[in-house]
Amino acid sequence: MPKNKTHKGTAKRFKVTGTGKLRREQAGRRHILEKKSSRVTRRLEGTEAVAKADVKRIKRLLGR
């Protein structure tokens, strides 16, 4: 049986924590920032936990 390959697009977008939880960057922080308020861009800093409904699918893409 051949090895499963990691989905590289997914691997670049999600990080797995030491306890196995998934983290993701928040959307809306890449471009067109001039018209967004500082309050909004600050709120979008850091990482978020992945929604519970998506975890199974993403873990499969990551080969876990």
N, C-alpha and C positions, 0 to 999 in steps of 0.2 A: 504494500500500500504506500503510495507516495505521500510525502509530507504536505501538510496544508501550508499555503502561502499567506503571509500577513497582507492585508489590504493596505498598501502604502499611503494612499490618500487619507485613510482613517487614522493610521499610525501618526501622521504629521499633525492631526487635529486634536487628538485626545491623549491624555497622560493617565497612567494607572498609578494610584497611590500605593503605599506600602501595604495597606490593608485590603487592596483590591478594588477600591472605589474608582470611579472614572471622573476626571476633571476636564473641563473645556474652557476655551477663551470665550468671552462674550462678543456677540456680533455688534456691528455699528461703530467700530473704533478704528476703521482703516482709512477712510477718505471722506470728503465733504464734511470736515470737522469744523470749518469756519462758521457755518450756520448753526451748529449744535452748541448749546450753552455749556459752560464749564461744568455746571452741575451735572449735566447728562454725561459728559465724557468722564468725569470722576466716578460716576455711578457704574460705568462700564469697565472700570479697571479690574484687574485680577481675574481669577478663575471662578467658575460655577460648577456645581455638581451636575452631572448629566441626569436628565429626567428618568424616573424609574421605568417608564414605558419603553425607553430607548436602550437601556443598559444591555439587555440580552442580545439585541441585534449588533450593537457595537462590539461587544466582547467576542462575538462570533467572527466579525470582520478582523479583529485583532488576533485571532487564533487562540483565545483563552476559554 
